[in-house]
Amino acid sequence: MDPQSLILNEAFALENGWSLGMNVRVQYQDRIVDFVIKGLTPSPSRAPGANSFGVVDIAWAQLLFGKLGRLDRLDVTLRPGVDRLEAERELNRVLPPRVTAFSPETSGMLMMGLVSSFQLNITALSLISLLVGMFLIYNTIFISSIRKRRQIGILRALGVTRKGIFWIFTAESLFYGTAGGFAGIWLGYLLSYLTVDSMATTVNMLYAQVDASQVRLSPRIMLMGMIMGLVAAFLSSLVPALEAARTSQAETLKMGSYEIRFGETHRKLFLPGILLLGISVALALQKPVWGIPLFGYLATMTIMFGMALITPFLAAPLSELIHTTITRFWGAEGFLAHKNLLRNLGRSSVILCAIMVSLGMTVSFVFMIHSFRTSLAGLIDQVVRFQYYVADRHRLERGVPVPLPKRLTGEIAGIEGVSAVEGYSLVNQPYGDRGIVLMSANLNIYRTYDQIRFLTGDPAEIYENAIRGGILISEALAARNGLRAGDTMTLITPSGPAGFRVAGVFYNYQFDRGMAYLHRPLFERYYPRDELTGIYVYVDDPGARARVRERLEKGPADRYDLVIVLQRQLKEYIMEAFDQTFAITYALQIIAIVVAVLAIVNTFSAAILERQREIGILRCMGFVRSQIRKMVLIEAGVIGGIGCLFGLANGLMLALVLIYVINKQSFGWSIQFQTPLASLAWATLLVFVTTLLAGVFPAGWAARTNLREAFRYE
């Protein structure tokens, strides 16, 4: 092969406007070599950076990259019939400690393990949203059974069995499940298209560079979505369908017979609800299963079901507390609205549960996101003490790991106004079942600027122990491997196995698989290298910062094709990436609120249908349409207010599980619990106003009730 020949990926060449025969100048650090494009290869991968490669003569590559006599990797092809795992074990047995053999399948399994917890958490949030949807299906079938009580009586009189009545309503729910499944698939595709960038940003930051420019909807996912929709619809319809099937013919002719029976039932449901809440506490205290917070997810479900069971029982005494206030401010309309709420508690409980679940879900996310964001912002303010971050342009823009020459730190340190320069190196270190990120650091500089936040212990003592030969580990690494200060951590280094005493545990939200610091002299003893991953530049004098930046841009940045990132820009980038990560939760919150609105409209519409005679009597007694409308809106407001109280309580309990159980067991991160008063007020006000608006249509319908039709109904 001609030493100056270069073979490029076809897509990469097209992206840069290159073709066969063109001259290409390749720069690596401060070395520049001219090549001629002699060949193009197809594009087998869509991962960012995967197609941005070129093939050159190995001797020229070693010269360009400053690696004469050294290789980064050897690819081994096995003869047909040789077992890969056995060959991998045999190679590792004969290879020196600093060299590891692994198959592509092993590497892929490791990466799948890294992203599995992230996928699991997104799936869990989706299942919570599905649970909210089940409340809507339950509400729809429940309202349908109330509206059709007379038809049920007629069908029973004509010989239809209880089983037949049960399957009528079950079939209705399965129809809704099928229609909703088809609609959900395409709506899910649309939401995926809108949120794929934020999800890719999260995976790129935490795990590896991925390409997510296209959303692929596989038949398997579509089938799973349909099956889950049908199962959810069937389970949601069981209670109202059984209730309709048990209704006797005599009861179908009695107005409000369901409410009489429900008044006896909701008292019996209170103790099971309390029991479920107690079980949720026991579940939250359990350890994860294979690294999965399974019991944490079960705890969220038991909290929701427990709150749903105790809400109707507690709603009556709560409404009694505000009875006097309602009557004093709104007179007869307020009095009647309160009595309607108590008399129709069975129907109203459906609205209360819908509000409780939707607001609870919203509040729990508000708590978690605000607490996480506040913790992250506080940590960034402490650890990002440098003024400028220097890295290769391709690393920041494409995720391509281009190192920097170690001598660059001395050049930057010579710039007038620079207080300190810290060049660090990152290596992916095998450890445990997921590996860790090992980082070199000049801990003397970190100690000077108090750049690491430790969970416990005296920072001065921790730094001193780490400088003397210890290792600093992240909270996630400690949690996943059961390590704590004073333990010994053994790493397989290029120089052989080495044991390091854990000097301290620090907060870190960057790598959920774990991260560790070694003092630079200690790091270079076991990981000898002349290259850096990035450089931190400290400028203590605010007046010198602009001058230092100008010198950096005109000097090293121009020669080495570097990017100079300001402290403020780095903080903004991190927080922007955080906000993108949780963008999907806003869609789930909107879905929950829409569910509550539909439940309220459905339930109030059914209430108006069943109370036509009552409304007609009120009109005959002198009530005008505005009073009827006002009465229904007050009832909606009271239900909304009580539902918001239960929603806040539900959200607080869910937030505690999300922050202290699910997050801790999934990622190993400690989040400082914070109360977002302003966000809680806005979320509660939004749900309350939405409840009132959802009652506008039924209120208008009630006000337009025709007196003749009202009494003809009787």
N, C-alpha and C positions, 0 to 999 in steps of 0.2 A: 504494500500500500504506500502510495506517495506520501511522504511526511507532511506535506501541506494540504493533503486531501481532507475534506470534511463531508460527512454524511449527516444530513439533517432530517428531522421529522417533517413530513409534508405539510401538516397543519401549522406547525411553528414557522416554517419558511413562508407560507402563504400569509400568515398573520403579520410578518415583518416585511413583506414585499420582496422576498428573495427568490431566485430561480437558479437552475443548473448553470454552472460556469461563472457565477458571480463571485467576487472577492468579498470575504467577510473578515472583519477585524474582531478578534476575541480578546477581551480584557479580563484578567483574573488578578485582583488586587492591583498592584502597580505594574504588572507585566502585560505586554501587548504582543500578540502573535497574529499574523495574517494567514488565512486559509482560503482555499478555493472549494466551492460546493461541487462535489463530484457525484452525489447521489441523494435521492429522497426516499424515505420510508413511509409506509402508511401510518395512520393514527389509530392504534388499538385501544387507547384509553382516553377517558374524559376527565380524569382527575387533574386538578390544576398542578402544573409543573411536571406531570408525568410525560407529556409529549415535548417538553422544552429541553431536548437533549441533542447532543451531536456525538458522532463516532469519529475518532481520529486515531492515528498511530499511537500505540501505547507509550513509546519512548517520548514522543512530543507531548503527550498528556502529562507524563511524569515531570517533564521539564517545565511545562506551563504551570502546573500546580505545585511545583516545588517538592515533589515526592520521588526523587530519583532513588531507585532501588527499593521502593515501597509499593505495596498494593493495598487497596481498600477492601477488596472482596474477591473471592474465588467462587466460580460457579462449577458445580460438580454434576455431571450427568451419569446416572446409574444405568447399568446394563439391564435389559428386559428381564423381569422376574425377580429382581432384587427388592426386598422389603425396605421401604423408605425409612420407617421408624427404626428398624434394626440398623440400617446404614448410618442413620443420624446418631444413634447411641455409640456405635463403633468409632465413628469419626471423633466424637467428643471425648472418647476414652484416650485416643492417641494424640489429639491436638494439645498444644500447650494451654495453660489456664487462661491466657489472655485472648484466645481465639475460640469462638463458639460456632458450631455447625447447626443449622436449623433448616427445615424444609419450608417452601412457600406456604404450605398448608398451616404449619405452626405459626408463622408470622401472621397469616390471615386470622387464625383463631385468636391470637393475642389481641389484634385490633378489634375483632368482634367482641371480645371480652371487655375491652375498654369502653366501647360505645353501648354495650348492653344495658348498663344502668341508666344511661341517658334515655335510651329508647323505652325502657321500662317505666320511667317517670312520666314521659309524655303519654304513654299508653294508660297509665293510672289516672292521669288528669282527664283523659278522654272517657275513661270508664265512669268517673265521677259525673261528667257531663251526661253520659248515658243514663245514669241513675236519676238525674234531674229530669231527663226526658221520660223516664218511666212514670214519674209523678203526673206528667201531662196525659199520658195514655190512661193511667188510672182515673184521672179526673174526667176524661172524655167518656169512658165507658160508664163511670159512676153517674154522670149527668144524663147519659143516654138511658140508663136503667130507670132513673127518676121520671124522665119525660115519657117513658113508654110503660109506666106502671098500669095504666088502664088497658093498653094493648096486651100486656102480659096476662091480665085477668081474663081478657077475651080469649086469648090463645089457650089458657089453661082450661077455660070452660069448653072449648072446642076439642079438648083431648090431648093437647100438647103436654108432654111430661116435663118434670123438672129438669131432666137431662137435656131435653130439647131446648128449653129456655136457656140453659147454661151454654149450649153450643151456639145458639143464636148470637149471644153477646161475645163469646169467644171468637166466632168467625168475624164479627165486626172488628175486633181488636187486631186479628191477623190481617185483615184487609188494610187497616191503618198501618200496621207494621210493614206490609209489603210496599205500599205506596210510599211510606216514609223511608224505607230502605233504599228504594230507587232514587228518591229525591236526595237522601243523605249522601249517597255515593257521589253524585254530581256536585252537590254543595261542598262535600269534603274535598273533592278535586279542586274546586275553586279556592277554598280556604288554603289548601296545600300550595297552590300556585302563588297565593298572596303572602304566605309566611315562610316559604322555602328558603329565602335568603337569610332570614334571621336564624333559622335552625342551622343552616350551613355555617354561619358565623360562629355559633356556639360550638359546633363540632370542631371547626378549624382551630378555635382557641384552646379547647380542652384536650383534643385527641390528635387529629391528623388532618392534613389538607384533603378536602373532598370537593367534588364538583356536584352541584345540585342545581344546574341551570335548567333542567327539565324535570317535570313531575311524571312519573311512570305509574300508571294505574293497572296493576296486574289482575288477571281473573281471580287469583287466589284471594287477594284483598277484597275484591268486590263480593265474592262468595261469602267470606267471613263477615263482611258488613251486613249482608242480607240475613245470614243466619242469626247474628247477634240481634238485629232489629226484630226478627220474628220471635226469638226467645224472650226478649225484653217485653214485647207486646203481649205475649201469652202470659207471662208471669204477672204483668201489671194488671191484666184483666181478670185474674182469678178471683180476687176478693169481691169486686162489684158483680161479676157474673154469678158467683155462688150466692151472693145476697139477693140478686134478682130471681134466681132459681128457687130459693127458699121462701119467697114471698107468697103468702096464701092468696086465694081469690078474694077473700073478704078484705084483706089489707089493701089490695090494689084499688078499692073503691073509697078508701079513707084518705083524705088529704092530711099530710103530715104524719102518717103512720110510721114512716121511716125515722123521723126525728124522735118519736117516742121510744123506739127501739134503740136508736143510737145513744140516747141519753143514758140508757143502762149499760151500753157497751163501752163507752169511752172511760167510764170509771174502772172497768176491768182491765183496760189497756194501760192504765197509768203505772201500775207496779211492774209489768213486763218492760215498759219503757225505761223505768229507773234501773231495772236489772240490766238492760242492754247498755246503758251508760256506764254502769259499774263494770260490765264485761269489757267495754272499750278501754277503761283504765288498765285493766289486767293485760289486755292485748298490747297496749302501748309500751308496757314494761318488758315485753319479751325481746329476745335477741333476734337479729336478722337470720334468715334461712338462706344459706349459700350466698351471703352478701346482699340479699334482697330483703327490703323491709316489708315482708309479706304481712306480718301482724300489724304493722302500721297502717297499711291499706285497709285491712279488715277493721281496724279501730275507727277509721273515718266512716266506713259503712255503718257500723253499729251506732256511732254517734248520730248519724242522720236518721236512722230508723228509730232509735231511742227518742230523739227529739220529736219525730213525727207522732209517736205514740203518746207522749205526755202533753203535747201542745193543746189538744182539745180539752183535756181535763183542767189545765191551768188557765185557759182562755176565759172561762166563765167568771172566776173570782177576779181576774184582772179587769174585765169589762165592768164588773160591779164597782170597782174602785173609782172608775171615771164616770159612773152613771150620773151622779149629782152634777158634775161639771158639764156634761153634755146637755142635760136638761136645762141647766141654768143659762147656758149660752144659746142653745138652739130650740128651746121650748118643746112643743109637741113633736116636732119633727125629730129632734134628738131623742126624746123619750121613746118614740115608736121605733127608731132605728136601733136603739139599744135592745128593746124587747124582741125585735126581729132577729137580732144576732143571737140572743139566748135561745129563742124558740127554734131557730134553724141552725143550731150549732153543728149538726152533722154535715150539712152542706158548707157552712162557713169554714169548717175545719180543713176542707180541701184547699180553700184559698189560703188559709193560714199556713198550711204545710208548704204550699207552693212558694209563698213569700219567704217563709223560714229557710227553705232549701236554697232558693236563688240568692237571697241576701247573704245567707251563711257562706255559700260558695264564694261570692264576691268578697265578703269581708275577710275570709281566710286568705285569699290571694293578696288582698290589700295588706294585711298584716305581714305575710311572708315576704312579699316583694319589697315593702318599705323597710322591714327589718334587715333584709339581705342587702338592700341598696345602701342603707345607712351604715351597716357594718363594713361593707366594701369601701364606701367613700372614706370612712374613718381610717381604714387600713391603708388606703392609697395615700392619704395625706401624711401618714407616718413613714411609709416605706419609700415613697417617691420623693427623695430629698435632693436628688441631683437636678441640675438645670437643663442638661441636654442629654439625649440618648442618641448614640451614633451606631448605625448598622448599615449593612450592604443594602442597596436599593432593591435588589431582586428578592432578598429575604423578606422585606416588608411588603412588597407589592405582589409577589408571586408565591411566597412561602418556600422558595428554593434556598437550601442551607448553604450559602456562600460565606465562608469564614473571613475574618480580618487578620492581617499580619500583626503579630504581637508587638513589633517595633512601633506600631502606630501610637501606642499609649505614651511612649516617650516623646514622640513628636508633638502630641497634643498637650502633654504636661509642660512643654517648653513655651506654650503660648502665654503671653503676659495676661494676668488676671485669673488664670485657672488655679483653683485651690487644691483640687485632687482629681485624679483620673483612676477609674476602676474598670479594668477589662475583665470580662467574665467569659467562661466557657460552659456550654451545656452539653451533656452526654446522656443518652438513653441507657440507663444502667439496668441490667437484668437483676431482679430481686423479687422474690415471691412469685405469684402467678400473674402479675400484671406489669412488673417492671416499675422503675421510678425515673424521675428526672434528677440527675446529679449536677450541681452547679458549683463552679469555683467562685470564691469571693475573697476579697481582701477584707477580712473581718476587722482589721484595725480601722479602716475607713468606715465600715458599717457601724462600728462601735462609736466612732466620733460623731456620726450623724444620726445615731439611734435609729437605724434603718430596718430593724427587725422587731416585730412585736411578739413577745413570748406569752404562752398561756400562763405559766407560773414560774416563780423563781426570780432571783436577783439578776438582771441583765448583765451587770458588770462581771459577776462570777461566771455566768453562762458563756459570755464571750471569751473570758480568760481560759476556761476549760476547752472551748472549741479551738482556740488558737494553739493550745498545747497538744493538739492531736485528736480532739473530739470531733463529733459530727452533729450538725443541727438538722433536725427532721421536721417536716410539716405535720400538722395535726392529722391530716388524712392518712399519711404514711404510718403514723403512730397508731391510729385507730384500726387500720386494716391489718396490721401485723402484731398488735398487742405490745408495742414498744413504749417505753417511758424513759425519763432521764435516769442515767446510771446503767442502763442495759447496754449490751455489746451488740453491734450490728456488723455482720460479716458480708463484705462485698467481693465479688470476683472481678478484680481489676486486671488491666493489661500486664501488670507486674506480678500477678498471682493473687491468691486470696488474702484479704486484709481485714482485720477487725478494728472497728472504731467505736469508742464509747460515746453514747448519746449524751451530749452536753445540755441539750434543751429542745423543747418542742415549740414551734412557732405557728402563728396563724398564716394561712395561705388559701386563697380561693381560685388559684390558677389551674392547678393540676389535681384532679380528684384521685389519680392513681398514686400520688405521693411525690414529694420533692425533698431534696436534702442539700445542705451547704457543706463544703469542705473549705478550710482556709487555703488560699492559693498555693503557698509553698507545699502544703501537705498534698493538695490535689496534683501538683506537677510531679511529685515524687512517685505517685502511682499511675498518673495519666500524663506522661510526657508528651507535650505538643507545643508547637510554635504558633498556633492560631487561636483566635478569639471568636466568640459568637457575637458579642456586642460590647459597647463601651459606654460607661456613664461618666459624664463630665460635671464636676462640681465647681460652681463659681459663687463664692460667698458674698462678694461685693456686687450689689445690684447695679451700680454704675458701670461695671465692667462687662456686664453680660452681653450687651449689644455688640461691643467690640470683639469679644471672644467668639460670638456666633459668626460675625463677619470673617474673622480669621479662619474659622473652621470651614466655612463654605468656600472660601477662595483657595484654601490650602488642601487639607486631606480629603474633603468631600469631593472636590473637583478631580483630583488625581485618582482616587479609588472608587469613584462613582458611589458615594455614600449619601445617606439621608440623615439630616440633622433634625431630630424631633424635639420640640420644646416640651418642658415639663407640663405646661398647661394642655398642649395638644395630646400628650400621652394620656393624661387623666380624662380628657374629654372623649378620647377614643375608647378607653376602657368602659366608661359609663354608657357610652352610646351602644357598645357591644352588649352590655348588660341589659339595656332597655330592649334591644332587638331580641335577646334571648327569651324574655318574658312576654313578647308581643302576642304569642299564641294564647296566653291566659286571658287576654282581653276579649278574644273571640269567644272563649268558653264562658266568660262572665256575661257577654251580650246574649248568648244562647240561654243562659239561666234566667235572665230577666225577661226575655221573650216568652219563655215557658210560663213564668208567673203571670204575665199579661194575658196570655191565652187562657190560663186557668181561671183568672178573675172574670174575664168576659164570659166564658162558658158558664161558670157557676152563677153569676148574677143573672144571666139570661134565663137560666133554669129557674132561679128564684122568682123572677118576674112572671114567668109562665105559670108557676104554681100558685102565685099570690094574686092572680087576676081578680078573684072575687073580693079579697081583702082590699085591694086598691080601689075596686069599684065602690065598695061601701064607704071608704074614706072620701071618695069624690062626692058621693051622695050626701055625706055629712058636712060638706063644705070645703074640703081640701081642694085647693087649686093646683094646676099642673106644676107650678114652680115649687110648691111645697112637697109634692110627690118626688120631684126630681131632687130636691134638697134632702129628703129623707133617705133616698137610696145612696146619694153621695156621702152623707154622714156615715151611713153604715159601711160604705167602702173605706172611708177614712179611718173609722174605728178598727176595722179589720186590718187595714194597712199598718196602723200604729202598733197594734198588738203583734202582728206578724213581724214587724221590724224589730221589736224587742226580742222575740224568739230567734230571729235571724242573727242578731248581734251575738247572742249567747252561743248559738250554733257555730257561727264563724269564729268566735274566740276559741272554742274547744278544738275545732278543726285546725286552726292556725297553730295551736300548741303542738298538735300531732305532726303537722307538716314541718315545723321548724325543729322541734327537739327529737323527733323520731324518724320520720321519712327522710328528711334532708341529712340528718346526722348519720343514719345507717347507709344511705345511698352514696354520699360523697365524703363523709367524715369531717364535715365543716361545722364549726360552731358559729351560730348566728346570734347576735345580741338582740333579744326581743325588744322591739320598739312599738309604741302605740301611735299610729298615724291619725291623730285626732281630726285634722282637716279632711283627709281622705275618707275616714269613716263617716264624718258628717255628710260629705257629698254623696257617698254611696247610699247611705240611709235615706237622705232626702230624695235621691233619684228614684229609689224603689218606692218610697211613699208617694211621691208625685205620680209615678207610673201607675200605682194602684188607683189613685184618684182618677186619672185619665182613663184607665181601663173600665171604671164604673160610669163614665159619661154616657156611653152608648146604651147600656141597660137602663140608666136613669132616664134618658130621653125616651126610650121605649115605654117605660112605666108611666111617664107623664102623658104619653099619647094614648093610653089605654082607653078603648071605646067602652062606655058604660054598658051598652046593650050586649056587646060581645062578652063582657066580664060576667054578666049574670046568666047569659045563655050557656056559658061554660059550666056553671053550676047546674 
